[in-house]
Amino acid sequence: MKVLIINAPSHRGTTYRIARMTAEKITSGKNIDEIFLPRDFGEFCCGCGKCFMESEKKCPHYLKLKPVTEKIDSADVLIFACPTYVFHTAGQMKALLDHYAYRWLVHRPDERMFGKTAVIISTAAGTGTKPAIKDIADSCFFWGIQRVYKYGINVHAVSWKDVSDRKKRAISKKTSEIAQMVRSEKDRTPFSAKTRIFFNVMGMVQRKKGFSEADKIYWNEKGWTRGVKPWD
Ligand SMILES: Cc1cc2nc3c(=O)[nH]c(=O)nc-3n(C[C@H](O)[C@H](O)[C@H](O)COP(=O)(O)O)c2cc1C
């Protein structure tokens, strides 16, 4: 099983440590790759809309983003590690997610996403992990990822050395539980009704008009407008 940790921001703080712990428990320390934002990708979407209206290759950042995209595509498990900043996900993570608007179910989802697992980890000093995690979970759902585990924890600290031993024990327990679930549920989680319904509605939309010609052609080529499903 290949695990990719997507870290934002680029420093190795509390959230990174929890993500790394989780990854090592999932794979026993093997096959773990890491991306740091903005170190490995730090562009902001410029709002041209060419990715979803025409082609992702027309994004001005396409080539810079490509190595990150390739890592995402080849991983079985994506771990998003992001502290809570002003009650939301950090801007570095949001800037990356914005670049994949074209991959949302309403446009051109990549079928490899449907078989992946995501783990979203956010830490906060006191509060706010819920909306921070939702910022990332929305993209996971709209990318088509089925198995999404969420772990938000208020650590009452701004650095790992100040996190209490009690909290560290709770973190160790929770990361073991998540790793166990990721390993054992990999092939068992059924596709959710929400994804199925959403996908079927999108099939109807793309059959008629679609949101762009590029989306319509894509759905037709995949056979998704004729009943083929990306998870079959
Ligand atoms: C810019 C900034 C904004 C923050 N906003 C919040 C917040 O809204 N709520 C909160 O409880 N903690 C907030 N914090 C604290 C961090 O979320 C918290 O210390 C976190 O554990 C840091 O994780 P890290 O060590 O992985 O960077 C903020 C920290 C920074 C630097």
The ligand as an SDF file (V2000), in Angstrom:
LIG
                    3D

 31 33  0  0  0  0  0  0  0  0999 V2000
   -1.9010   31.6270   11.5190 C   0  0  0  0  0  0  0  0  0  0  0  0
   -2.3880   30.7150   12.5830 C   0  0  0  0  0  0  0  0  0  0  0  0
   -3.7520   30.6170   12.8130 C   0  0  0  0  0  0  0  0  0  0  0  0
   -4.2390   29.7630   13.8080 C   0  0  0  0  0  0  0  0  0  0  0  0
   -5.5990   29.6610   13.9930 N   0  0  0  0  0  0  0  0  0  0  0  0
   -6.0700   28.8430   14.9680 C   0  0  0  0  0  0  0  0  0  0  0  0
   -7.4790   28.7010   15.1740 C   0  0  0  0  0  0  0  0  0  0  0  0
   -8.3200   29.2540   14.4710 O   0  0  0  0  0  0  0  0  0  0  0  0
   -7.8910   27.9250   16.2000 N   0  0  0  0  0  0  0  0  0  0  0  0
   -7.0000   27.2950   17.0430 C   0  0  0  0  0  0  0  0  0  0  0  0
   -7.4370   26.6480   17.9650 O   0  0  0  0  0  0  0  0  0  0  0  0
   -5.6690   27.3590   16.8300 N   0  0  0  0  0  0  0  0  0  0  0  0
   -5.1840   28.1160   15.8140 C   0  0  0  0  0  0  0  0  0  0  0  0
   -3.8270   28.1910   15.5870 N   0  0  0  0  0  0  0  0  0  0  0  0
   -2.9210   27.3140   16.3550 C   0  0  0  0  0  0  0  0  0  0  0  0
   -2.5700   26.0420   15.5740 C   0  0  0  0  0  0  0  0  0  0  0  0
   -3.6780   25.5350   14.8610 O   0  0  0  0  0  0  0  0  0  0  0  0
   -2.0960   24.9230   16.4860 C   0  0  0  0  0  0  0  0  0  0  0  0
   -1.0640   25.3580   17.3200 O   0  0  0  0  0  0  0  0  0  0  0  0
   -1.6310   23.6930   15.6850 C   0  0  0  0  0  0  0  0  0  0  0  0
   -1.5170   22.5940   16.5570 O   0  0  0  0  0  0  0  0  0  0  0  0
   -0.3050   23.9290   14.9920 C   0  0  0  0  0  0  0  0  0  0  0  0
    0.0150   22.7910   14.2570 O   0  0  0  0  0  0  0  0  0  0  0  0
    1.4680   22.5680   13.6290 P   0  0  0  0  0  0  0  0  0  0  0  0
    2.4290   22.3970   14.7560 O   0  0  0  0  0  0  0  0  0  0  0  0
    1.3370   21.3520   12.8120 O   0  0  0  0  0  0  0  0  0  0  0  0
    1.7740   23.7850   12.8140 O   0  0  0  0  0  0  0  0  0  0  0  0
   -3.3210   29.0120   14.6030 C   0  0  0  0  0  0  0  0  0  0  0  0
   -1.9430   29.1160   14.3390 C   0  0  0  0  0  0  0  0  0  0  0  0
   -1.4780   29.9470   13.3590 C   0  0  0  0  0  0  0  0  0  0  0  0
    0.0040   30.0080   13.0780 C   0  0  0  0  0  0  0  0  0  0  0  0
  1  2  1  0
  2  3  1  0
  2 30  2  0
  3  4  2  0
  4  5  1  0
  4 28  1  0
  5  6  2  0
  6  7  1  0
  6 13  1  0
  7  8  2  0
  7  9  1  0
  9 10  1  0
 10 11  2  0
 10 12  1  0
 12 13  2  0
 13 14  1  0
 14 15  1  0
 14 28  1  0
 15 16  1  0
 16 17  1  0
 16 18  1  0
 18 19  1  0
 18 20  1  0
 20 21  1  0
 20 22  1  0
 22 23  1  0
 23 24  1  0
 24 25  2  0
 24 26  1  0
 24 27  1  0
 28 29  2  0
 29 30  1  0
 30 31  1  0
M  END
$$$$
